Amino acid sequence: MLSATDIRAAHDRIRPFIHRTPVLTSATISRMAEAEVFMKAECFQKVGAFKARGALNAVLSLPAADREKGIVAHSSGNHAQGIAYACRTVGIPAYIVMPENSPRVKVEAVRGYGAEITFCVNTPEERQRNADLIVKETGAVFVHPYNDFTVIAGQATVAKELIEDVPGRLDFVLCPVGGGGLLSGTALSAHYFSEGTSVIAGEPEGAADAILSFQLGKITKAPYVSTIADGLLTTLGDKTFAIIQEHVTDIVTVPDEDILSTMKLVWERMKIVVEPSGVVAMAALLKYAGIFAGKRVGIILTGGNVDLEKLPF
């Protein structure tokens, strides 16, 4: 298990290369939720998402000799951008495997950071098979998008900053869950740095593997996968799941129509660009408002990488 020292060390390691993103408030959203809501805007982070944190910590944690041949990653977008940015930062090659149907805006961003992209059929097996081939051919190091303790420690710095920057104790912190890197890191930061703060995850109904795994006590695939929240299509890993089992209070699901209406709400009322995956936690707050009424709630808006030519509203 990662310690508080590990998370503090990760924060110190990546601090020169990330933004300390703002914590925003909205009277309208707090009124709708009947709660005091504080939103950590990782849509303003380097690469436009929190994934820069875990990627940087993973790359910077490697000895220089181990990383000189580069880094391999597979991702539909935000982890890919994070690894590409981290590799450019330290001056090493980045080899990224991306599904052939990845959002164009994310593909272009990965290319913009100088990474070499290999496209594949969008299945977990094909992503990993292609990544393994590149590792064999290049000798580069593979960095998993979430099931890696250095990645988890990097993602934990989001909630660490949120806890530090909000005066007084938060009753809840909400974040989305896909593979569980952010959720497990958030749960650890709440455990170490904010005693008494509960962590709840929001998950799309169309990718509901985490809630099933949480309820059944074993990693379980979703019965079907169909959601606009393309960043949350992955299944939990053994490392993330172990932390989630121990430190997460609950996982709730939200339908795509709630995700879209919440995304539109944030664009209109807060004037900031967030992607569908980035508002799943807020959609959960609004759908299950009764749980949070009268409480102080931290929300992580995880990213803002939207293809503006394909807006859903």
FENNORDA-V127821 format. One record per run of one state. SS is the DSSP state (~ for helix, > for strand, _ for the rest). FROM is the first residue (numbers start at 0). TO is the last residue. If there is no record, write none. Layout:
# FENNORDA-V127821
{{SS	FROM	TO} {SS	FROM	TO}}
This chain:
# FENNORDA-V127821
{{_	0	2} {~	3	16} {_	17	21} {>	22	23} {_	24	25} {~	26	32} {_	33	34} {>	35	40} {~	41	43} {_	44	44} {~	45	47} {>	48	48} {_	49	49} {~	50	60} {_	61	62} {~	63	66} {_	67	69} {>	70	73} {_	74	76} {~	77	89} {_	90	92} {>	93	98} {_	99	102} {~	103	111} {_	112	114} {>	115	119} {_	120	122} {~	123	137} {_	138	139} {>	140	141} {_	142	147} {~	148	164} {_	165	170} {>	171	175} {_	176	179} {~	180	192} {_	193	196} {>	197	203} {~	204	206} {_	207	207} {~	208	215} {_	216	228} {~	229	231} {_	232	236} {~	237	246} {_	247	248} {>	249	253} {_	254	254} {~	255	269} {_	270	274} {~	275	286} {_	287	287} {~	288	291} {_	292	294} {>	295	300} {_	301	301} {>	302	302} {_	303	306} {~	307	309} {_	310	312}}
